[in-house]
Amino acid sequence: MPTLTPPQDCHSMQDLRVQIDKLDQHLIRMLATRSGYIDRAAALKPGEGLPARIPSRVEDVVQKVRANSSEAGMDPDLAEQLWRILIDWSIAREERVLGPE
């Protein structure tokens, strides 16, 4: 996690934008790392006889995201929307390797 100036210590929009840009860069790096785990899942799933989409796992991830977002003070509906997009993208990425169901 980058070192950030707390929002209340930002005294101009420029100060805020610098911090937001730092966060965005960090989020992108984290999402890229997550993509590596998705690629590994695509390599492991055939050996375990698993399809790309496992509905129970999707819902488990979404429920964890909702709970974590609530604890962090983030709107759980927004978090769910974002993660459903991320999950759908991840499944499509796996299906390129595994083939569609």
Protein Blocks (a to p, Z undefined) as FASTA:
>chain_A
ZZdddfklpcbfklmmmmmmmmmmmmmmmmmmmmmmmmmmmmmmmmnopafbdfklmmmm
mmmmmmmmmmnopafklmmmmmmmmmmmmmmmmmmmnopZZ
